[in-house]
Amino acid sequence: MADNNFKSNGESALLDLRREIYRKLTADKSLNLNVLYLRNKDIKALSLYQKLEEVISLSFVIIYSTIKVWGFSNISLC
């Protein structure tokens, strides 16, 4: 992750995301990132993670139009 110039919060979020995705995808296919402080580039990096295609419900605070730009348009917003 050092090659991608992520901030420590972004690195932590990516690691948490991978753990959460593997755990949650077998459960209810939702993911809550509300407790993480993510910058735009961190969220963009998360959107590129392949396993997000399997997430049905993603919960975090951000403007909807920005989510569509990053390819989250198929995810229902809570």
Biopython code that builds the backbone (N, CA, C, O; Angstrom):
import numpy as np
from Bio.PDB.StructureBuilder import StructureBuilder

atoms = [
    (1, "MET", "N", (0.814, -1.195, 0.000)),
    (1, "MET", "CA", (0.000, 0.000, 0.000)),
    (1, "MET", "C", (0.856, 1.256, 0.000)),
    (1, "MET", "O", (0.381, 2.336, -0.351)),
    (2, "ALA", "N", (2.103, 1.120, 0.388)),
    (2, "ALA", "CA", (2.988, 2.282, 0.418)),
    (2, "ALA", "C", (3.179, 2.850, -0.985)),
    (2, "ALA", "O", (3.364, 4.057, -1.146)),
    (3, "ASP", "N", (3.137, 1.997, -1.992)),
    (3, "ASP", "CA", (3.300, 2.453, -3.372)),
    (3, "ASP", "C", (2.157, 3.349, -3.826)),
    (3, "ASP", "O", (2.332, 4.157, -4.738)),
    (4, "ASN", "N", (1.003, 3.220, -3.210)),
    (4, "ASN", "CA", (-0.182, 3.969, -3.627)),
    (4, "ASN", "C", (-0.359, 5.284, -2.894)),
    (4, "ASN", "O", (-1.333, 5.997, -3.138)),
    (5, "ASN", "N", (0.564, 5.622, -2.000)),
    (5, "ASN", "CA", (0.561, 6.904, -1.297)),
    (5, "ASN", "C", (-0.727, 7.133, -0.502)),
    (5, "ASN", "O", (-1.286, 8.230, -0.532)),
    (6, "PHE", "N", (-1.192, 6.116, 0.198)),
    (6, "PHE", "CA", (-2.367, 6.253, 1.044)),
    (6, "PHE", "C", (-1.975, 6.863, 2.375)),
    (6, "PHE", "O", (-0.865, 6.646, 2.860)),
    (7, "LYS", "N", (-2.868, 7.614, 2.958)),
    (7, "LYS", "CA", (-2.690, 8.073, 4.333)),
    (7, "LYS", "C", (-2.934, 6.883, 5.262)),
    (7, "LYS", "O", (-3.483, 5.864, 4.841)),
    (8, "SER", "N", (-2.526, 7.015, 6.520)),
    (8, "SER", "CA", (-2.688, 5.894, 7.455)),
    (8, "SER", "C", (-4.155, 5.504, 7.624)),
    (8, "SER", "O", (-4.469, 4.324, 7.781)),
    (9, "ASN", "N", (-5.053, 6.489, 7.593)),
    (9, "ASN", "CA", (-6.481, 6.175, 7.694)),
    (9, "ASN", "C", (-6.953, 5.362, 6.497)),
    (9, "ASN", "O", (-7.772, 4.454, 6.639)),
    (10, "GLY", "N", (-6.441, 5.689, 5.328)),
    (10, "GLY", "CA", (-6.813, 4.960, 4.120)),
    (10, "GLY", "C", (-6.296, 3.533, 4.146)),
    (10, "GLY", "O", (-7.011, 2.605, 3.768)),
    (11, "GLU", "N", (-5.050, 3.351, 4.593)),
    (11, "GLU", "CA", (-4.486, 2.007, 4.701)),
    (11, "GLU", "C", (-5.294, 1.167, 5.680)),
    (11, "GLU", "O", (-5.623, 0.012, 5.411)),
    (12, "SER", "N", (-5.602, 1.767, 6.808)),
    (12, "SER", "CA", (-6.390, 1.065, 7.821)),
    (12, "SER", "C", (-7.762, 0.700, 7.267)),
    (12, "SER", "O", (-8.261, -0.401, 7.498)),
    (13, "ALA", "N", (-8.366, 1.629, 6.537)),
    (13, "ALA", "CA", (-9.692, 1.376, 5.962)),
    (13, "ALA", "C", (-9.645, 0.245, 4.948)),
    (13, "ALA", "O", (-10.542, -0.598, 4.917)),
    (14, "LEU", "N", (-8.606, 0.217, 4.117)),
    (14, "LEU", "CA", (-8.493, -0.852, 3.127)),
    (14, "LEU", "C", (-8.340, -2.212, 3.798)),
    (14, "LEU", "O", (-8.960, -3.189, 3.379)),
    (15, "LEU", "N", (-7.520, -2.272, 4.834)),
    (15, "LEU", "CA", (-7.347, -3.533, 5.549)),
    (15, "LEU", "C", (-8.641, -3.944, 6.247)),
    (15, "LEU", "O", (-9.036, -5.109, 6.212)),
    (16, "ASP", "N", (-9.294, -2.969, 6.880)),
    (16, "ASP", "CA", (-10.579, -3.248, 7.529)),
    (16, "ASP", "C", (-11.617, -3.687, 6.505)),
    (16, "ASP", "O", (-12.411, -4.594, 6.755)),
    (17, "LEU", "N", (-11.599, -3.029, 5.347)),
    (17, "LEU", "CA", (-12.559, -3.352, 4.301)),
    (17, "LEU", "C", (-12.402, -4.796, 3.857)),
    (17, "LEU", "O", (-13.392, -5.517, 3.723)),
    (18, "ARG", "N", (-11.179, -5.221, 3.629)),
    (18, "ARG", "CA", (-10.970, -6.606, 3.188)),
    (18, "ARG", "C", (-11.476, -7.598, 4.236)),
    (18, "ARG", "O", (-12.134, -8.585, 3.906)),
    (19, "ARG", "N", (-11.161, -7.322, 5.501)),
    (19, "ARG", "CA", (-11.637, -8.202, 6.573)),
    (19, "ARG", "C", (-13.159, -8.199, 6.637)),
    (19, "ARG", "O", (-13.790, -9.252, 6.730)),
    (20, "GLU", "N", (-13.734, -7.018, 6.587)),
    (20, "GLU", "CA", (-15.192, -6.884, 6.674)),
    (20, "GLU", "C", (-15.891, -7.540, 5.489)),
    (20, "GLU", "O", (-16.905, -8.219, 5.651)),
    (21, "ILE", "N", (-15.341, -7.332, 4.302)),
    (21, "ILE", "CA", (-15.988, -7.888, 3.110)),
    (21, "ILE", "C", (-16.047, -9.407, 3.188)),
    (21, "ILE", "O", (-17.095, -9.998, 2.929)),
    (22, "TYR", "N", (-14.943, -10.042, 3.539)),
    (22, "TYR", "CA", (-14.954, -11.502, 3.620)),
    (22, "TYR", "C", (-15.902, -11.997, 4.704)),
    (22, "TYR", "O", (-16.536, -13.041, 4.552)),
    (23, "ARG", "N", (-15.999, -11.248, 5.797)),
    (23, "ARG", "CA", (-16.888, -11.648, 6.886)),
    (23, "ARG", "C", (-18.350, -11.361, 6.533)),
    (23, "ARG", "O", (-19.220, -12.203, 6.757)),
    (24, "LYS", "N", (-18.616, -10.190, 5.990)),
    (24, "LYS", "CA", (-19.989, -9.753, 5.751)),
    (24, "LYS", "C", (-20.622, -10.390, 4.520)),
    (24, "LYS", "O", (-21.836, -10.594, 4.497)),
    (25, "LEU", "N", (-19.846, -10.702, 3.515)),
    (25, "LEU", "CA", (-20.440, -11.248, 2.299)),
    (25, "LEU", "C", (-21.098, -12.594, 2.546)),
    (25, "LEU", "O", (-21.981, -13.006, 1.793)),
    (26, "THR", "N", (-20.675, -13.272, 3.588)),
    (26, "THR", "CA", (-21.334, -14.528, 3.914)),
    (26, "THR", "C", (-22.565, -14.285, 4.781)),
    (26, "THR", "O", (-23.369, -15.192, 4.990)),
    (27, "ALA", "N", (-22.710, -13.073, 5.279)),
    (27, "ALA", "CA", (-23.841, -12.748, 6.158)),
    (27, "ALA", "C", (-24.927, -12.009, 5.383)),
    (27, "ALA", "O", (-25.707, -12.636, 4.666)),
    (28, "ASP", "N", (-24.988, -10.692, 5.515)),
    (28, "ASP", "CA", (-26.111, -9.939, 4.941)),
    (28, "ASP", "C", (-25.741, -9.046, 3.759)),
    (28, "ASP", "O", (-26.572, -8.259, 3.306)),
    (29, "LYS", "N", (-24.542, -9.148, 3.262)),
    (29, "LYS", "CA", (-24.077, -8.386, 2.096)),
    (29, "LYS", "C", (-24.208, -6.872, 2.266)),
    (29, "LYS", "O", (-24.573, -6.167, 1.325)),
    (30, "SER", "N", (-23.908, -6.376, 3.471)),
    (30, "SER", "CA", (-23.888, -4.932, 3.696)),
    (30, "SER", "C", (-22.559, -4.554, 4.326)),
    (30, "SER", "O", (-21.878, -5.403, 4.901)),
    (31, "LEU", "N", (-22.192, -3.304, 4.222)),
    (31, "LEU", "CA", (-20.908, -2.842, 4.734)),
    (31, "LEU", "C", (-21.083, -1.437, 5.284)),
    (31, "LEU", "O", (-21.593, -0.558, 4.590)),
    (32, "ASN", "N", (-20.664, -1.217, 6.526)),
    (32, "ASN", "CA", (-20.815, 0.079, 7.175)),
    (32, "ASN", "C", (-19.446, 0.699, 7.409)),
    (32, "ASN", "O", (-18.643, 0.170, 8.177)),
    (33, "LEU", "N", (-19.176, 1.822, 6.747)),
    (33, "LEU", "CA", (-17.897, 2.519, 6.892)),
    (33, "LEU", "C", (-18.064, 3.852, 7.609)),
    (33, "LEU", "O", (-17.190, 4.714, 7.521)),
    (34, "ASN", "N", (-19.177, 4.031, 8.318)),
    (34, "ASN", "CA", (-19.454, 5.313, 8.973)),
    (34, "ASN", "C", (-18.419, 5.706, 10.007)),
    (34, "ASN", "O", (-18.172, 6.896, 10.202)),
    (35, "VAL", "N", (-17.807, 4.742, 10.673)),
    (35, "VAL", "CA", (-16.882, 5.059, 11.764)),
    (35, "VAL", "C", (-15.495, 5.445, 11.263)),
    (35, "VAL", "O", (-14.660, 5.885, 12.054)),
    (36, "LEU", "N", (-15.233, 5.291, 9.982)),
    (36, "LEU", "CA", (-13.912, 5.595, 9.436)),
    (36, "LEU", "C", (-13.865, 7.008, 8.872)),
    (36, "LEU", "O", (-14.820, 7.471, 8.248)),
    (37, "TYR", "N", (-12.746, 7.689, 9.096)),
    (37, "TYR", "CA", (-12.546, 9.014, 8.512)),
    (37, "TYR", "C", (-11.779, 8.818, 7.209)),
    (37, "TYR", "O", (-10.570, 8.590, 7.229)),
    (38, "LEU", "N", (-12.472, 8.906, 6.081)),
    (38, "LEU", "CA", (-11.862, 8.635, 4.782)),
    (38, "LEU", "C", (-11.803, 9.894, 3.941)),
    (38, "LEU", "O", (-12.751, 10.678, 3.897)),
    (39, "ARG", "N", (-10.680, 10.075, 3.278)),
    (39, "ARG", "CA", (-10.537, 11.174, 2.322)),
    (39, "ARG", "C", (-11.018, 10.681, 0.955)),
    (39, "ARG", "O", (-11.234, 9.485, 0.761)),
    (40, "ASN", "N", (-11.181, 11.604, 0.016)),
    (40, "ASN", "CA", (-11.690, 11.238, -1.306)),
    (40, "ASN", "C", (-10.858, 10.152, -1.973)),
    (40, "ASN", "O", (-11.413, 9.206, -2.531)),
    (41, "LYS", "N", (-9.522, 10.277, -1.922)),
    (41, "LYS", "CA", (-8.698, 9.281, -2.611)),
    (41, "LYS", "C", (-8.783, 7.918, -1.932)),
    (41, "LYS", "O", (-8.629, 6.888, -2.587)),
    (42, "ASP", "N", (-9.028, 7.909, -0.612)),
    (42, "ASP", "CA", (-9.197, 6.644, 0.094)),
    (42, "ASP", "C", (-10.478, 5.950, -0.353)),
    (42, "ASP", "O", (-10.489, 4.740, -0.577)),
    (43, "ILE", "N", (-11.549, 6.716, -0.480)),
    (43, "ILE", "CA", (-12.826, 6.151, -0.917)),
    (43, "ILE", "C", (-12.731, 5.694, -2.366)),
    (43, "ILE", "O", (-13.292, 4.660, -2.729)),
    (44, "LYS", "N", (-12.030, 6.450, -3.191)),
    (44, "LYS", "CA", (-11.851, 6.043, -4.584)),
    (44, "LYS", "C", (-11.098, 4.719, -4.652)),
    (44, "LYS", "O", (-11.455, 3.844, -5.441)),
    (45, "ALA", "N", (-10.062, 4.565, -3.834)),
    (45, "ALA", "CA", (-9.307, 3.315, -3.806)),
    (45, "ALA", "C", (-10.197, 2.153, -3.376)),
    (45, "ALA", "O", (-10.102, 1.056, -3.927)),
    (46, "LEU", "N", (-11.058, 2.393, -2.397)),
    (46, "LEU", "CA", (-11.976, 1.347, -1.956)),
    (46, "LEU", "C", (-12.934, 0.952, -3.075)),
    (46, "LEU", "O", (-13.289, -0.219, -3.208)),
    (47, "SER", "N", (-13.345, 1.918, -3.868)),
    (47, "SER", "CA", (-14.295, 1.628, -4.944)),
    (47, "SER", "C", (-13.686, 0.739, -6.020)),
    (47, "SER", "O", (-14.412, 0.086, -6.770)),
    (48, "LEU", "N", (-12.362, 0.710, -6.101)),
    (48, "LEU", "CA", (-11.685, -0.108, -7.102)),
    (48, "LEU", "C", (-11.499, -1.554, -6.648)),
    (48, "LEU", "O", (-11.081, -2.403, -7.434)),
    (49, "TYR", "N", (-11.807, -1.834, -5.389)),
    (49, "TYR", "CA", (-11.625, -3.174, -4.850)),
    (49, "TYR", "C", (-12.690, -4.100, -5.430)),
    (49, "TYR", "O", (-13.882, -3.821, -5.308)),
    (50, "GLN", "N", (-12.276, -5.193, -6.056)),
    (50, "GLN", "CA", (-13.185, -6.079, -6.791)),
    (50, "GLN", "C", (-14.346, -6.605, -5.961)),
    (50, "GLN", "O", (-15.466, -6.699, -6.464)),
    (51, "LYS", "N", (-14.107, -6.944, -4.721)),
    (51, "LYS", "CA", (-15.148, -7.555, -3.903)),
    (51, "LYS", "C", (-16.314, -6.610, -3.633)),
    (51, "LYS", "O", (-17.376, -7.063, -3.204)),
    (52, "LEU", "N", (-16.147, -5.306, -3.870)),
    (52, "LEU", "CA", (-17.259, -4.375, -3.652)),
    (52, "LEU", "C", (-18.415, -4.641, -4.601)),
    (52, "LEU", "O", (-19.541, -4.220, -4.336)),
    (53, "GLU", "N", (-18.153, -5.334, -5.702)),
    (53, "GLU", "CA", (-19.231, -5.670, -6.627)),
    (53, "GLU", "C", (-20.270, -6.565, -5.958)),
    (53, "GLU", "O", (-21.432, -6.590, -6.363)),
    (54, "GLU", "N", (-19.843, -7.301, -4.928)),
    (54, "GLU", "CA", (-20.740, -8.227, -4.253)),
    (54, "GLU", "C", (-21.489, -7.583, -3.086)),
    (54, "GLU", "O", (-22.386, -8.199, -2.510)),
    (55, "VAL", "N", (-21.129, -6.359, -2.739)),
    (55, "VAL", "CA", (-21.779, -5.678, -1.620)),
    (55, "VAL", "C", (-23.103, -5.092, -2.092)),
    (55, "VAL", "O", (-23.143, -4.365, -3.084)),
    (56, "ILE", "N", (-24.164, -5.399, -1.398)),
    (56, "ILE", "CA", (-25.486, -4.896, -1.771)),
    (56, "ILE", "C", (-25.779, -3.564, -1.097)),
    (56, "ILE", "O", (-26.356, -2.672, -1.719)),
    (57, "SER", "N", (-25.394, -3.418, 0.150)),
    (57, "SER", "CA", (-25.682, -2.199, 0.902)),
    (57, "SER", "C", (-24.399, -1.639, 1.493)),
    (57, "SER", "O", (-23.705, -2.320, 2.248)),
    (58, "LEU", "N", (-24.087, -0.400, 1.148)),
    (58, "LEU", "CA", (-22.885, 0.263, 1.647)),
    (58, "LEU", "C", (-23.313, 1.506, 2.402)),
    (58, "LEU", "O", (-24.073, 2.318, 1.875)),
    (59, "SER", "N", (-22.840, 1.665, 3.619)),
    (59, "SER", "CA", (-23.252, 2.798, 4.440)),
    (59, "SER", "C", (-22.046, 3.625, 4.848)),
    (59, "SER", "O", (-21.183, 3.152, 5.588)),
    (60, "PHE", "N", (-21.987, 4.859, 4.365)),
    (60, "PHE", "CA", (-21.010, 5.835, 4.829)),
    (60, "PHE", "C", (-21.473, 7.210, 4.408)),
    (60, "PHE", "O", (-22.304, 7.342, 3.510)),
    (61, "VAL", "N", (-20.942, 8.231, 5.048)),
    (61, "VAL", "CA", (-21.402, 9.591, 4.821)),
    (61, "VAL", "C", (-20.617, 10.211, 3.671)),
    (61, "VAL", "O", (-19.403, 10.393, 3.768)),
    (62, "ILE", "N", (-21.306, 10.531, 2.591)),
    (62, "ILE", "CA", (-20.690, 11.178, 1.425)),
    (62, "ILE", "C", (-21.816, 11.650, 0.500)),
    (62, "ILE", "O", (-22.957, 11.206, 0.630)),
    (63, "ILE", "N", (-21.501, 12.525, -0.405)),
    (63, "ILE", "CA", (-22.495, 13.045, -1.345)),
    (63, "ILE", "C", (-22.783, 11.995, -2.417)),
    (63, "ILE", "O", (-21.856, 11.414, -2.981)),
    (64, "TYR", "N", (-24.050, 11.751, -2.698)),
    (64, "TYR", "CA", (-24.474, 10.707, -3.637)),
    (64, "TYR", "C", (-23.869, 10.868, -5.025)),
    (64, "TYR", "O", (-23.455, 9.875, -5.623)),
    (65, "SER", "N", (-23.803, 12.084, -5.555)),
    (65, "SER", "CA", (-23.281, 12.274, -6.912)),
    (65, "SER", "C", (-21.830, 11.828, -7.014)),
    (65, "SER", "O", (-21.401, 11.349, -8.064)),
    (66, "THR", "N", (-21.070, 11.980, -5.935)),
    (66, "THR", "CA", (-19.683, 11.534, -5.933)),
    (66, "THR", "C", (-19.620, 10.018, -5.988)),
    (66, "THR", "O", (-18.742, 9.461, -6.648)),
    (67, "ILE", "N", (-20.526, 9.348, -5.314)),
    (67, "ILE", "CA", (-20.552, 7.891, -5.317)),
    (67, "ILE", "C", (-20.779, 7.374, -6.730)),
    (67, "ILE", "O", (-20.139, 6.405, -7.138)),
    (68, "LYS", "N", (-21.672, 7.995, -7.478)),
    (68, "LYS", "CA", (-21.949, 7.549, -8.843)),
    (68, "LYS", "C", (-20.707, 7.662, -9.723)),
    (68, "LYS", "O", (-20.472, 6.809, -10.579)),
    (69, "VAL", "N", (-19.914, 8.708, -9.518)),
    (69, "VAL", "CA", (-18.693, 8.889, -10.300)),
    (69, "VAL", "C", (-17.728, 7.743, -10.044)),
    (69, "VAL", "O", (-17.031, 7.305, -10.959)),
    (70, "TRP", "N", (-17.679, 7.254, -8.815)),
    (70, "TRP", "CA", (-16.732, 6.195, -8.468)),
    (70, "TRP", "C", (-17.245, 4.803, -8.785)),
    (70, "TRP", "O", (-16.547, 3.828, -8.504)),
    (71, "GLY", "N", (-18.412, 4.667, -9.347)),
    (71, "GLY", "CA", (-18.908, 3.369, -9.753)),
    (71, "GLY", "C", (-19.739, 2.644, -8.713)),
    (71, "GLY", "O", (-19.928, 1.431, -8.815)),
    (72, "PHE", "N", (-20.242, 3.358, -7.711)),
    (72, "PHE", "CA", (-21.075, 2.741, -6.696)),
    (72, "PHE", "C", (-22.552, 2.819, -7.056)),
    (72, "PHE", "O", (-23.394, 2.586, -6.188)),
    (73, "SER", "N", (-22.895, 3.132, -8.277)),
    (73, "SER", "CA", (-24.285, 3.407, -8.626)),
    (73, "SER", "C", (-25.205, 2.204, -8.429)),
    (73, "SER", "O", (-26.417, 2.378, -8.301)),
    (74, "ASN", "N", (-24.652, 0.981, -8.401)),
    (74, "ASN", "CA", (-25.502, -0.195, -8.234)),
    (74, "ASN", "C", (-25.755, -0.533, -6.772)),
    (74, "ASN", "O", (-26.436, -1.517, -6.481)),
    (75, "ILE", "N", (-25.223, 0.258, -5.845)),
    (75, "ILE", "CA", (-25.366, -0.011, -4.418)),
    (75, "ILE", "C", (-26.478, 0.862, -3.851)),
    (75, "ILE", "O", (-26.536, 2.063, -4.115)),
    (76, "SER", "N", (-27.355, 0.247, -3.072)),
    (76, "SER", "CA", (-28.428, 1.031, -2.461)),
    (76, "SER", "C", (-27.871, 1.868, -1.327)),
    (76, "SER", "O", (-27.050, 1.399, -0.539)),
    (77, "LEU", "N", (-28.325, 3.115, -1.250)),
    (77, "LEU", "CA", (-27.837, 4.025, -0.215)),
    (77, "LEU", "C", (-28.785, 4.026, 0.967)),
    (77, "LEU", "O", (-30.003, 4.087, 0.799)),
    (78, "CYS", "N", (-28.218, 3.957, 2.173)),
    (78, "CYS", "CA", (-29.020, 3.933, 3.398)),
    (78, "CYS", "C", (-28.990, 5.289, 4.057)),
    (78, "CYS", "O", (-29.605, 5.479, 5.106)),
]
sb = StructureBuilder()
sb.init_structure("model")
sb.init_model(0)
sb.init_chain("A")
sb.init_seg("    ")
for serial, (resi, resn, name, xyz) in enumerate(atoms, 1):
    if name == "N":
        sb.init_residue(resn, " ", resi, " ")
    sb.init_atom(name, np.array(xyz, "f"), 0.0, 1.0, " ", f" {name:<3s}", serial, name[0])
structure = sb.get_structure()
